Amino acid sequence: MSTLQIKGLLGDYDAIHVRRGDKLKTRKDRFGVDRSLHPHLDRDTHPQFISCRIAKWIPPGRTLFVASNEKTPGFFSPLSDRYKLAYSSNYSSILDPLVENNYQLFMIERLIMMGAKTFIRTFKEGDTDLSLTDDPKKNTKTWQKPVYTMDGEGC
C-alpha cells in the first residue's frame, strides 16, 4: 500500500497539517474593512510563525511532513533551515497512479500524518491536540479584523 511505502521512506518523522486556502477568506464590512472568521490564521500559518510555534514540540533536524492546501510554490521553504521538509508531491511516483482527486490525496496525507511521531493540526480539535492556531475551527459567525503581527509574541 502507498501509505506504508511513504511512511517507510520518511522513517522517523513529524507532521503538520496547514490549512490555508479556503479558510483565509475575508470580506469587507460596511466600512470597507477586511474581516475574517479566523483572524489569526494567516499569521499563524506563515513559516516564521510555524517555526516558533512548533519549536517546543519538534526539535531541529527532524523530518517534517507538511500537508497543506497552500498554492504558493516554496511557501514553506523557510522551515527548511530547521527541518528536513517532505510533501506528498515528493512521492508523486507512488501517488499519481492512485490519486484521482484532492479528496483522495487528503485521505492519504491524513494516514501519513497519523503515523507521525508528533502531529500538529491547524486547529485544535480535541483537548490534547497540538495546533498551529488558537482560533476556533468551527464557524463562530464572528467576522473580525485579521491579525498579521506577532504582537510581542517571540519564539
Buried (B, 14 or more C-beta within 10 A) or exposed (E): EBBEEBBEEBEEBBBBBBBBEEBBEBEEEEEEEEBBBBBBBBBBBBBEBBBBBBEEEBEEEBBBBBBBBBEEEEBBEBBEEBBBBBBBEBBEEBBEEEBEEEEEBBEBBBBBBEBBEBBBBBBBEEEEEBBBBEBEBEEEEEBBEBBEEBEEEEE
